């Protein structure tokens, strides 16, 4: 494990297009994320959910709500790339979203359910794609070059486990 609490599993790495076996592994990681997140927060009380995973970081509650926010955006970007030619996708201010009242105060169960259902659809879609579909592109305002779906797959196969590890590492440090 890395020593930086922001990146307990390290930073995401893009090494180029994936093989079919690598894609299958990334899809498996995405499929497992909802249950792993549920397991990571199981039994936590409100005080624990309102504890930042690191100094200056989001609370566990905010991390839980962030995952469906982020993954919904990725899912929509993927669907746009599959149905349009090089669509321009919209960014969102994830830090500002995490400060909205629902992300700061709501119970985590609705977001756990939302992530579960979203990933059911997302994995179904991912498993239906042909290798050439992962070469489809979209344009992101923060990147000069078009982004391929393989890249999006790598990011989100990392993203879920990354945030789950932030929570599980906090639990280890605190003895929860």
Protein Blocks (a to p, Z undefined) as FASTA:
>chain_A
ZZblklmnopaddebjcdfklmmmmmmmmmmmmmmmmmmmgoiafklmmpcfbghiacfk
lmmmmmmmmmmmmmmmmmmmmmcghiacddddfklmmmpmklmmmcfklmmmmmmmmmmm
mmmmmmmpcfklmmpccddfkbmbdcdfklmmmmmmmmmmmmmmmmmmmmmmnoZZ
